[in-house]
Amino acid sequence: MTLHHADHDSSRSAGAKDEVDLLVAAWNQERPDLDVEPLQVLSRVSRLARHLDRARRAAFAEHDLETWEFDVLTALRRAGEPYQMSPGALLRATLVTSGTMTNRIDRLAAAGLVRRRPDPEDRRGVLVSLTDAGRTRVDNAFADLLRRERELLASLQKREQQALSDLLRTLLVPFDATDTGAH
């Protein structure tokens, strides 16, 4: 999957129309009593999220991974050497229930991507760690995902990407703070 984008600068895109422009124009026509400006941003974010989801699914499928498998494997990979976590830490990192995590670990272990071993610091505890095969698979899938994400952002210059990142962070911080407080 290759995405093609024309060279971009703000002055060239200012006159361009997208599906959201058509949607907003239709609502302005039909409901001039409503301020539909939030659609300008949030409908574009929603549409972009769908494109990102497709790119992610394609990257994972190319490496024979499901999204949930990628989530667990990347949590372990981000933990750094020796790429291991307790099942409880994996629960918190992936926001799933205990039963769901047990099932996921079982399936990943059966596929040879993770292994369980006793926790040397807790005789009743278990640690889940990446196997070499799991590390290779997740590293390759992550590199492919990043390539696809760069393609999605190709129409923006680096400074525009940073500005967009900063604006999106400003929008997300209050939600992240609320989500963190709920756990």
N, C-alpha and C positions, 0 to 999 in steps of 0.2 A: 504494500500500500504506500504509494507516494503521493503526497499532496503538493500541488503546484500553486505558488503564489506569485503575483506580479511584484516587481519592486515597489516599495511603499515609502511614502512620506505623507504627513498629515494633509498637505495641500491637495494631493492626488485623491485621497480617499474622502475628502469632505463632500464632494458631489456624488459619490457612489451611494446607491440605495441597496438595502438588504431587505430580507423578509420582515424584520422588525419594523422598518420604516413603513412598509405597507400595512402592517398590523396596526401601528399607532395611527396612521392616517385614517384607516377605516373606523377605529374607535373614536377618533376626534370627530369624524363625520356623523357617526351614529349616536354618540354620547358626548356632545360638546360641554355638557354640564359637569363632566368628570375630568380630573387632572390625571392623565394617563402617562405622565412623565416617568414614573418608576419603571414602566415597561421598557423605556429606552435602554436602561442598564440591565435590569433583572431578566428580561426576556433574552437578551444577548448572552448573559451569563448562563442561563438555562440551556440555550442552544449550543453554546460552546461546551458545556458539560456533557451534552449528548455526543458531540464529536470526540471529546476526550475519552469518554467511556468506550466508544467504538475502537479508538486507537489502542486503549489499554487491553481490551478483550482480544484484539488481533495480536498484540505483542505477546500476551500470555499464551494464547492458543498456539502460536508459532513455536513456543517452547514447551508445549504440552502441559500447561498449568492452568488451573482455574483461578479466578480472582482470589478466593479464600486461601488457596495454597500459596499464592504469591504473598498475600498479607502475612501469613505465619512465617514463611521462609525469610521475608525481608525483615521482620521483627527480630528473628534470630541473627541474621546477617548484620544488622545495625548494632547489635549488642557487642560486636567486636570479638576478638579472640577470647575464649575458645568457641564463640558462636553458640552459646547455650543460655537457656533461661528456665526458670521453673514454670510449670503449667499455670500457676497463678499470675506470674508476670506476663506470660503470653496472653492470658485472659484480659488483663488490663491494657495491653498493647493493641489488642485487636477488637476489644469491646464485644465479646461474645460470652455466652453462658458457659458454665463449667462442663455440662454435658456435651455441648457443641464442641468445645475445645478438646475434650477427650476423644470424641469421634474424629476430629481433624488430625490430631496427633496419631491416632491409630492408622488412619488412611495414609498419612505421609510416611509413617514408619514402614507400612506394608509396601510402599512404593520405593523404599530405600533412600528417601530424601532427608529423614531425621532418624535419630535413635534416642531411646530412653536409657538413662543410667542412674544408679543410686546417687543421691546427693551426699557427698562426703561429709557435709556439715550438718546433715539432718537425716538420721537413720530411717525415718519414715518418708522422707522426701525423695523426689525424682527430679532429674534435670533432663531437658530436651535439648539436643544439640544437632546442628547441621552435619550431615555426612558430606564427604567430598562431592558426591553426585548432587546433593542438594545445593551446595554452595556454587558449583559450576552452573547448575540450571538457573538459580536465582540471579547470579551475576550476569549471565547471558540475556535473560529476560529483562533485567533492569536496564542494561545497555541498550537493548532494542526499544524499550519503552521511552527512554530519554531521547533516542533518535527520532521517534515518532512525535514526541512532544515538541522537540525543536522544529520539526516540520510544521506543526500547528501554529507556532509562534513566528514562523519565517517572515511574515509580512510586517512584523514590527522590528524596528531598530532596537539595539541593546538598551539605549536610554529610554525608549518607549516601554520596553518590557519591564524595566526597573520601575518606571512611573506607575504602570498598571499594577505591578506587584505591590507597591507601596499603598496604592488606593484600595486594593482588595484586602490587604492586611488591616487597614483602618476599618473596613466594613466587618471583617471577621473577628477581630479581637474581642468585642463584647460577647459574641456567641461562644467563642472558645472559653472565655472566662466563666460563663454560665454553665457550659458543659462540664468543665473541670470541677466546678463547685458541686455538681450533681453526683459525682462519682466518689 
